[in-house]
Amino acid sequence: MDKCKNNTGQKQRSYHFYHQLIAALVASLGTLCTGTTLAWPSQIDQKLTNGEMGFSINTNEIGWISSVTSLGAATFSLFIGKICNRFGRKITLITCGVIMLAGWIIIIFAKAVWMLLIGRFISGMACGGLCVIVPLYINEIVEQKIRGSLGGLTQLSISVGILYSNICGYYFSLQVFAITCGFLSIIFVLSTLAMPETPIYFVESKNILGAKTVLFRLRQRELVDEELKELERIVNLDHHLNFVETLKICTSEKALIKAAIIGVALTLFKIFSGIDPLTVYLSVTFSNTKTVLGPNICSIIFATFQVLAGFSQTFVVDKWGRKKLLILSEFVISIALILSGIFLMFKSSTFKDKLPDLFDYVFLAVLCCFNIAFSLGIGPIQWVICSEIFPNEVKTFIFVIKVVPETKDKNYEDIRNELEK
């Protein structure tokens, strides 16, 4: 009898997890689209300079085409927090998907460089919004005990999008490649229509019945009153403030000051790891090597390791904890960057032709190790921690060993108390 009860309980827990997993996976389609957008130029620089778009593009213009997405992302991400608080997480996800699709449509029908730049800028706006709203949505719909595992889906889905772009960019024409990326945006928008709004947004909107209905749908159990009370208590900690009041709170409350330091530091560590320019210029980077594989296949191998490591991360983050993975990740990344710098220094020296062929394969292995370390640690965990330690009003204002607290199996209040110390 006890064994039957245990089996029934396990089946129910799996069923609960299934509903939350589906919602998280659908939201992660948005960051998959982000990955395809970021990596779109990585394999196609030669196709662009060869005039495959129907007009000439020089190297300087390719640089702008690659980087203008960051300008779009930086612009739109400043407003995404207020938008999702005003209209809801679900509507914001759909809006970002539509913006992404609009960008791809402009790219598909581009007849000049300026149209490509506009399309990339608009797609970048969607990327900036999705990088904020997707981890927020996932964090708000999943239970605390699986938050770390599913929170890692953000970086994993970006990695899948990068791999998708590297494969399609190598094998497809530019037009077909752009069409497939736009089709992914359509799938994301249509899938999100069937997903629920987050319970926290309903609580913030004083729609307690809506929050209870969503919790029942996601948890598949009748007793959700305790969790609902916990959400109401958490929402009461997050005051709805205007921009000036938010800045005052950020600079006066010890918890938020420390949270801001941690969030900004993690984001800077992630940016200065060099993952973004490396992703955009993968084939250019590997063109410095003389492997029999060629730069395009090396790029695909690099992106494949990123996906595999990101997939593994979802299983270890809640077992090892965020802090240990961050320490290990940053250590390996540092060593890999030093070795990569030494390699590139030798490749630009006068005796570069005398270097053995094995040297190039070692460089590929070192970059793959870098990618694995990034995908296991700072890559996904930065999303998770920043979505956990900030109240909603300051999520877009974003020291591992001494500063970052362990957030495993802790709710918002526990983390806040840790930051107050």
C-alpha positions in Angstrom: 0.0 0.0 0.0 2.8 2.4 1.0 4.6 1.6 -2.3 1.5 2.4 -4.3 1.1 5.7 -2.5 4.8 6.5 -3.2 4.4 5.7 -6.8 1.2 7.8 -7.0 3.0 10.7 -5.4 5.9 10.4 -7.8 3.6 10.4 -10.8 1.8 13.5 -9.4 5.1 15.3 -8.9 6.1 14.5 -12.4 2.8 15.7 -13.7 3.2 19.0 -11.8 6.7 19.4 -13.2 5.5 18.7 -16.8 3.1 21.6 -16.8 5.8 24.0 -15.5 8.3 22.6 -17.9 6.1 23.2 -20.9 5.5 26.8 -19.9 9.2 27.4 -19.3 10.1 25.7 -22.7 7.7 27.9 -24.6 9.1 31.0 -23.0 12.6 29.8 -23.8 11.7 29.8 -27.5 12.0 33.6 -27.2 15.6 33.4 -26.1 16.2 30.7 -28.7 15.1 33.3 -31.2 17.5 35.7 -29.5 20.4 33.2 -30.0 19.6 33.0 -33.7 19.6 36.8 -34.0 22.9 37.2 -32.1 24.7 34.5 -34.1 23.2 35.4 -37.5 26.4 37.0 -38.8 28.7 34.4 -37.5 28.8 32.2 -40.6 27.8 34.5 -43.4 30.4 37.3 -43.6 31.7 35.9 -46.9 28.2 35.5 -48.3 27.5 39.1 -47.4 30.7 40.5 -48.9 30.1 38.4 -52.0 26.8 40.2 -52.6 24.4 37.3 -51.9 21.9 39.8 -50.5 21.8 41.5 -53.9 23.8 44.5 -53.0 27.5 45.1 -52.0 28.5 45.1 -48.4 32.0 46.0 -47.2 33.8 44.8 -44.0 33.1 48.0 -42.1 29.3 47.6 -42.8 29.4 44.0 -41.6 30.8 45.3 -38.3 27.8 47.5 -38.0 25.4 44.8 -39.0 26.8 42.6 -36.3 26.8 45.2 -33.5 23.7 47.2 -34.1 21.6 44.6 -32.4 23.3 45.6 -29.1 22.2 49.2 -29.6 18.6 48.0 -30.1 18.8 45.7 -27.1 20.2 48.4 -24.8 17.5 50.9 -25.9 14.4 48.6 -25.4 15.6 46.9 -22.2 15.4 50.2 -20.4 11.6 50.2 -20.7 10.8 46.5 -20.6 10.4 46.3 -16.8 7.7 48.9 -16.8 6.0 47.4 -19.8 5.8 43.9 -18.3 4.4 45.4 -15.0 1.8 47.4 -16.9 0.6 44.9 -19.4 1.7 41.6 -18.0 4.5 39.1 -18.7 2.6 37.1 -21.3 1.6 40.2 -23.4 5.2 41.5 -23.2 6.5 38.1 -24.4 4.2 38.2 -27.4 5.0 41.8 -28.2 8.7 41.0 -28.2 8.0 38.1 -30.5 6.1 40.3 -32.9 9.0 42.9 -32.9 11.5 40.1 -33.6 9.3 39.0 -36.6 9.1 42.5 -37.9 12.9 42.8 -37.8 13.3 39.5 -39.8 10.7 40.6 -42.4 12.8 43.8 -43.0 16.0 41.7 -43.3 14.3 39.2 -45.7 13.2 42.0 -48.1 16.3 44.2 -47.6 17.4 46.0 -50.7 20.2 48.1 -49.2 22.5 48.1 -46.2 20.4 50.6 -44.3 17.5 48.2 -44.4 19.6 45.5 -43.0 20.7 47.8 -40.2 17.1 48.8 -39.4 16.0 45.1 -39.4 19.0 44.1 -37.1 18.2 47.1 -34.8 14.6 46.1 -34.4 15.5 42.4 -33.9 18.0 43.6 -31.3 15.2 45.5 -29.4 13.3 42.2 -29.1 16.5 40.5 -27.9 16.9 43.1 -25.2 13.3 42.6 -24.0 13.4 38.9 -24.2 16.6 38.7 -22.2 14.8 40.4 -19.3 11.3 39.0 -19.6 12.0 35.3 -20.3 14.0 34.6 -17.0 11.5 36.7 -15.1 8.6 34.7 -16.5 10.3 31.4 -15.8 11.2 32.4 -12.3 7.6 33.4 -11.6 5.9 30.3 -12.9 8.1 27.5 -11.5 8.2 26.2 -8.0 11.2 27.1 -5.8 12.7 23.6 -5.7 13.1 23.5 -9.5 13.7 27.2 -10.1 17.5 26.7 -10.6 17.1 23.9 -13.1 14.5 25.5 -15.3 16.1 29.0 -14.9 19.1 27.6 -16.8 16.8 27.1 -19.8 17.4 30.8 -20.7 21.1 30.3 -21.5 20.5 26.9 -22.9 18.0 28.1 -25.4 20.3 30.9 -26.5 23.0 28.3 -27.1 20.5 26.2 -29.2 19.7 29.3 -31.2 23.4 30.0 -31.7 24.0 26.4 -32.9 20.9 26.7 -35.2 22.4 29.9 -36.8 25.8 28.3 -37.3 24.3 25.2 -39.0 21.7 27.1 -41.1 24.2 29.9 -42.0 26.6 27.3 -43.3 24.2 25.2 -45.4 21.4 27.6 -46.4 21.3 30.7 -48.6 20.9 34.0 -46.8 17.3 34.4 -47.8 16.3 30.9 -46.7 18.3 31.4 -43.5 16.4 34.6 -42.6 13.0 33.1 -43.5 13.6 30.1 -41.1 14.6 32.6 -38.3 11.4 34.6 -38.9 9.4 31.3 -38.8 10.8 30.6 -35.4 9.5 33.9 -34.2 6.0 33.0 -35.5 6.1 29.6 -33.6 7.1 31.5 -30.5 4.3 34.0 -30.7 1.6 31.3 -31.4 2.9 29.1 -28.6 2.9 31.9 -26.1 -0.7 32.6 -26.8 -1.6 29.3 -25.2 0.5 29.9 -22.1 -0.8 31.4 -18.8 0.1 34.7 -17.2 2.3 34.5 -14.2 0.6 34.3 -10.7 2.7 37.1 -9.4 1.4 39.5 -12.0 -2.2 38.6 -11.1 -1.4 39.2 -7.4 0.2 42.6 -8.3 -3.0 43.4 -10.3 -5.1 42.4 -7.3 -6.6 39.6 -9.3 -6.3 36.9 -6.6 -8.8 34.5 -8.3 -6.7 34.7 -11.5 -3.5 33.9 -9.5 -5.2 31.0 -7.8 -6.4 29.6 -11.2 -3.0 29.9 -12.7 -1.3 28.2 -9.7 -3.8 25.3 -9.9 -3.1 25.0 -13.6 0.7 25.0 -13.2 0.8 22.9 -10.0 -2.1 20.6 -10.7 -3.2 20.4 -7.1 -6.0 22.0 -5.2 -4.1 23.2 -2.1 -2.4 26.3 -3.5 -3.6 28.8 -0.8 -0.3 28.6 1.1 1.8 29.4 -2.0 -0.7 32.2 -2.9 -0.2 33.8 0.5 3.5 33.6 0.1 3.2 35.4 -3.3 1.1 38.1 -1.7 3.7 38.6 1.0 6.5 38.8 -1.6 4.6 41.3 -3.8 4.0 43.5 -0.7 7.8 43.7 -0.5 8.1 45.0 -4.0 6.5 48.5 -4.0 5.3 50.0 -7.3 7.5 53.0 -7.5 8.3 55.6 -10.2 11.8 55.9 -11.7 13.1 58.5 -9.3 11.7 56.6 -6.3 13.2 53.4 -7.5 16.6 55.0 -7.8 16.3 56.4 -4.2 15.4 52.9 -2.9 18.3 51.4 -4.8 20.8 53.8 -3.3 19.4 53.7 0.3 18.5 50.1 1.1 21.5 48.0 1.9 19.9 44.9 0.4 19.3 46.5 -3.0 22.7 48.2 -3.0 24.3 44.8 -2.5 22.0 43.2 -5.0 22.9 45.9 -7.6 26.6 45.3 -7.0 26.2 41.6 -7.5 23.9 41.9 -10.5 26.2 44.5 -12.2 29.3 42.5 -11.3 28.0 39.2 -12.7 26.8 41.0 -15.9 30.2 42.6 -16.4 32.0 39.3 -15.8 29.7 37.7 -18.3 30.3 40.5 -20.9 34.0 40.7 -20.4 34.4 37.0 -20.9 34.1 37.9 -24.6 31.3 35.4 -25.4 29.3 37.9 -27.5 31.9 39.0 -29.9 33.2 35.5 -30.1 29.7 34.2 -31.0 29.3 36.9 -33.7 32.8 36.3 -35.2 33.2 32.6 -34.8 34.2 31.8 -38.3 36.5 34.8 -38.4 38.2 33.6 -35.2 38.7 30.1 -36.5 40.0 31.3 -39.8 43.2 31.9 -37.9 43.6 28.1 -37.6 44.7 25.6 -40.1 42.7 22.6 -39.1 41.4 20.2 -41.8 37.9 20.9 -40.5 37.8 24.5 -41.7 36.4 27.6 -39.8 32.8 26.9 -40.4 32.8 23.3 -39.1 34.9 24.5 -36.1 32.2 27.0 -35.4 29.5 24.4 -35.4 31.6 22.2 -33.0 32.1 25.2 -30.7 28.3 25.8 -30.6 27.6 22.1 -30.1 29.7 22.0 -27.0 27.9 25.1 -25.7 24.5 23.3 -26.1 25.7 20.1 -24.4 27.2 22.0 -21.5 24.1 24.1 -21.1 21.9 20.9 -21.1 24.1 19.4 -18.4 23.9 22.5 -16.3 20.2 22.1 -15.8 20.9 18.9 -13.9 23.8 20.1 -11.7 22.9 23.7 -10.7 20.5 22.7 -7.9 22.8 19.9 -6.7 26.1 21.9 -6.6 24.6 25.4 -6.0 25.1 28.6 -7.9 28.2 29.8 -6.1 30.4 26.7 -6.6 29.6 26.6 -10.3 30.4 30.3 -10.6 33.8 30.0 -8.9 34.7 27.0 -11.1 33.4 28.6 -14.2 35.3 31.9 -13.8 38.5 30.0 -13.0 38.4 27.9 -16.1 37.3 30.9 -18.3 40.3 32.9 -17.0 42.8 30.1 -17.8 41.2 29.6 -21.3 41.3 33.3 -22.1 45.0 33.5 -21.1 45.8 30.4 -23.3 43.8 31.8 -26.2 45.7 35.1 -25.9 49.0 33.3 -26.0 47.9 31.3 -29.1 46.8 34.5 -31.0 50.1 36.2 -30.0 52.1 33.3 -31.5 49.9 33.3 -34.6 50.7 36.9 -35.2 54.4 36.5 -34.7 57.1 36.2 -37.3 57.5 32.4 -36.7 53.8 31.5 -37.1 54.5 29.3 -40.1 56.8 27.1 -38.0 54.1 26.3 -35.4 53.0 22.6 -35.5 49.5 21.8 -36.8 48.6 20.4 -33.4 48.8 24.0 -32.1 45.6 24.8 -34.0 43.7 21.9 -32.6 44.7 22.8 -29.1 43.3 26.3 -29.7 40.0 24.7 -30.7 40.0 22.5 -27.6 40.8 25.5 -25.4 37.9 27.5 -26.8 35.6 24.5 -26.3 36.7 24.3 -22.7 36.0 28.0 -22.4 32.5 27.5 -23.8 31.8 24.6 -21.5 32.8 26.6 -18.5 30.7 29.6 -19.6 27.6 27.4 -20.2 27.9 25.6 -16.9 28.5 28.7 -14.8 28.4 32.4 -15.5 26.2 32.1 -18.6 23.0 30.7 -17.2 23.6 31.5 -13.5 23.8 35.2 -14.2 20.2 35.1 -15.5 19.0 33.0 -12.5 20.6 35.1 -9.8 19.6 38.5 -11.3 16.0 37.3 -11.6 16.0 36.1 -8.0 17.7 39.0 -6.1 16.0 42.0 -7.6 12.4 43.2 -7.1 10.6 43.7 -10.4 11.0 47.5 -10.5 14.8 47.2 -10.6 15.4 44.1 -12.7 16.7 46.1 -15.7 19.3 48.0 -13.5 21.6 45.2 -13.4 32.9 38.7 -6.7 31.7 35.5 -6.7 33.8 34.2 -3.8 33.1 37.0 -1.3 29.9 38.6 -2.4 27.5 36.3 -4.2 25.1 34.5 -1.8 23.9 31.0 -2.4 20.3 31.1 -3.7 19.7 27.4 -4.0 16.3 26.4 -2.3 15.8 29.9 -1.0 12.8 32.2 -1.5 12.9 35.9 -2.1 12.7 36.8 1.6 15.5 34.4 2.5 17.7 35.9 -0.2 16.8 39.4 0.9 17.7 38.6 4.5 21.1 37.2 3.3 21.8 40.5 1.5 20.9 42.5 4.6 23.8 40.9 6.5 
